[in-house]
Amino acid sequence: MSSIAETPDPPYYAVIFTSQRSGDDDGYAQMAKKMVGLASQQPGFLGMESVTQTLGITVSYWSDLDSIRQWKQNAEHRIAQALGRDKWYSGFKTRIARVERDYAM
C-alpha cells in the first residue's frame, strides 16, 4: 500500500501489526496481496496502510471490534497467520486501538 487510507470520522478502530521478518520470503508477497484483497471485502473494513522491509508495520482500520474478530477468524487469514508464525516472521506484535480523533493536511 502506498497511499494514506481514507477513513470516516472517528471513532473507529486501528489494528497495528508490527512484524520482524525472518528472511524467508517464499510466497510472502503473494499472500500479502491476497490478504489485502480479502480484508477489503470483509464487513467493517475501512482501509489499510503498510510499510514493509525487515521491520514491517501494517495498520488496518475497522468500524468495530466485532469486524476485527471476524477478520481474525477468516479461514484464509488463519492460514496466512500460521505461515507467518512458522515461516515469514521471527517475531510480531498486534495492537488494537480505538481512534478517537484524526486530522490531516
C-alpha positions in Angstrom: 0.0 0.0 0.0 1.4 3.3 -0.9 -1.3 5.8 0.0 -3.0 7.1 3.1 -6.2 5.3 3.9 -9.4 7.3 3.7 -11.2 6.8 7.0 -14.5 8.1 8.3 -15.0 10.4 11.1 -13.9 8.8 14.4 -14.5 6.8 16.4 -13.2 3.7 14.6 -10.6 1.1 15.3 -7.0 0.5 14.2 -5.2 -2.8 14.2 -1.5 -2.2 14.3 0.6 -5.2 13.2 4.3 -4.8 13.7 6.5 -7.7 12.4 10.1 -8.7 12.2 10.8 -10.7 9.1 12.6 -14.0 9.2 14.3 -13.7 5.8 12.3 -16.4 4.2 10.2 -14.5 1.6 8.9 -17.6 -0.4 5.3 -16.8 -1.1 5.1 -13.8 1.2 4.3 -11.1 -1.4 1.6 -13.2 -3.0 0.0 -13.9 0.4 0.2 -10.3 1.5 -1.6 -9.2 -1.7 -4.2 -11.8 -1.2 -4.8 -10.8 2.4 -5.3 -7.1 1.4 -7.9 -8.2 -1.2 -9.7 -10.4 1.3 -9.6 -7.8 4.1 -11.1 -5.2 1.8 -14.1 -7.5 1.3 -14.7 -8.0 5.0 -17.7 -6.1 6.6 -16.4 -3.3 8.7 -13.1 -2.9 6.8 -12.2 0.8 6.3 -8.7 0.8 4.8 -5.1 -0.1 5.3 -1.6 1.4 5.3 1.6 -0.6 5.2 5.3 -0.3 5.1 7.4 -3.4 5.0 11.1 -4.1 5.0 12.9 -6.1 7.6 10.6 -4.4 10.1 7.1 -4.1 8.9 4.2 -2.0 10.1 0.7 -2.5 8.8 -2.3 -0.6 10.1 -5.8 -1.7 9.1 -8.9 0.3 10.0 -12.2 -1.2 11.1 -15.6 0.1 12.1 -16.0 -2.0 15.2 -14.4 -4.7 17.3 -16.7 -7.5 16.1 -15.4 -6.9 12.5 -11.9 -7.2 13.7 -12.8 -10.5 15.5 -14.4 -11.8 12.3 -11.4 -11.0 10.2 -9.1 -12.7 12.7 -11.2 -15.9 12.3 -11.4 -15.8 8.5 -10.2 -19.2 7.3 -7.8 -17.9 4.6 -6.5 -15.3 7.0 -5.8 -18.1 9.6 -3.7 -19.9 7.0 -1.7 -16.7 6.5 -1.3 -16.3 10.2 0.1 -19.8 10.6 2.5 -19.3 7.7 3.6 -16.0 9.3 4.3 -17.7 12.6 6.0 -20.8 11.0 7.9 -19.2 8.1 7.9 -15.4 7.5 8.2 -13.7 10.9 10.8 -14.1 13.6 8.5 -12.0 15.8 5.4 -9.9 15.7 3.0 -7.9 17.9 -0.6 -6.9 17.2 -2.2 -3.9 18.9 -5.8 -2.8 18.7 -6.6 0.8 19.4 -9.8 3.0 19.3 -9.2 6.1 17.2 -10.8 9.0 19.0 -9.5 11.8 16.8 -7.8 12.2 13.4 -6.8 15.1 11.3 -5.0 15.6 8.0 -3.2 18.2 5.9 
